[in-house]
Amino acid sequence: MHETISFKTKGNCDMIDITHLVDAVVEKSEMNTGICTVFCKGSTGSVTTIEYEEGLIEDFPRAMEKIAPQNEQYAHNLKWGDGNGHSHVRASLVGPSLTIPFVNRKLTLGTWQQVVFIDYDNRPRNRNLEIVIIGE
């Protein structure tokens, strides 16, 4: 089964809890057991898990700023002039996809684990995530 989910983001490490959207697709699939892959189309966003709470929502962008600072000189910015070289580096470090097992039509996430999309770009975007479910 395949489904695309779409939403708007603010950019600049905007983190969005998409757990409920992914859950809905798994439930809709009518499969009991399998795997669900969530994939970001685009090179400035990523999909991962985190405890989606205020402290970590604040901590994550600070950590990203230490790893790939926005104000560094990036060859990408020099070539394209779009100022989002840091966005591409950050997204590639975290990765564009996540695969989650599900059992009895429920994602097997930990108690404090949510599925999130993170937009690293330097401007708001319309985002599309591809969800593919394989199971029985």
N, C-alpha and C positions, 0 to 999 in steps of 0.2 A: 504494500500500500504506500502511496505517496500523497503528501499534502504540502502546500506552501502556506506559511503564515507570514503576515506582513504587519509592520508597525512603523511608527516614526520614532526617531531618536534625536537627542540634543547634541551629540558629539562630546568630545573632551572627557572621555572615560565614563560616559553615561552607562550605568549598569541597570538592566531591566530584568526583573524576575519573570521568566517565561515558563515556569514549572506548570502552571495551570493550563497554558496553551498546549504544551507537550502532552500532559495528562489527557486532555480532551481528545487529541488525535489518537492516542493509544486506546482509549475507551471506544472511540468511534470505529476502530479497526476490527473489533469483535474477535481479535486474537487473544488467547489466554496467556501464552508464554512466548517470549522471543526477545528481539533486540530492537531498539529504536535509535536511529541515528539522526542527529540534528546538525545541519551543515549551513554555514554562513556563505552566501554568495557575495563575494567582495573581499578585498584584501586589507581592509581597515577595521574589521570587527572580528570578534571571537565568541566562542561558546564554551562555557566551563561550568563547574559547580562551585558554590561558596555558601557559607552561612549568610543568608541575605538579611543582614541586620545593620542598623545605623553605623555602628563602629567600623565594621568591615567595609561598608559602602564608602566611608570616609578614608579608611586606611589604604584601600586598593589603589586609588589614583595617586596617592603620595608614593607608594611603592613603585608604581609605573614611572613616575617622574624621576626616581632615582636610577631606574634601570635604563630607560630610554628618554632622557630629558627633551622636552619640547624645544628648548632654545639652543640646542646643539646644532652644529652645522651638519646637514645630511646631503650627500651627493644627489639624492632623489629631489630635494628641494631646489638644488642648483640647476638640475636638468629640466624639471617641470614647473618650478615656481609656485607650487601650490601649498607649500609650507606644512605638508603632512607626512614628511619622512618618518617622524617619530611614530605616527599612527601605524604605518606599515610594519615597522620593527616590532612594536608592541603586539600587534595582532599575530604576527608570525611566531612570536615567542609563546603565546598562550595557545594558539591553534584555532583553525576554522570549524572544527567539528567535535562532537561528543557522542559516544555510543553508550546507551544505558539499557541494561536488561530489564525486562518486566515479567512479572508473574501474577496470574489472576487479574490481568488487565491493569495492574498497578506498577508504576516505576519502582524499582528496588533502591530508592534513595535512602540515605541515612536520615535520622530524625531531624538534624539541623542542616541538611543539604538540599539546596535548591539549584535548579538549572537557570543560568543567567546568560544573557547576551550582553556583551560589552562593546560599545562603539568608541573607538579611539580617534576617529577622524576629528578634524578641527572645525567642523560645521555640522548642523543638523542634516539628517539623511532619512530617506525612506528605505527601510530594510526588508529583505525577503529571506526567510530561512526555509530550507528544504528539509522536510521530515520524511524519512523512509523507514517503514516498519516491516520486519521480516519475522515470521513466527507461525505458530499453529494454534 
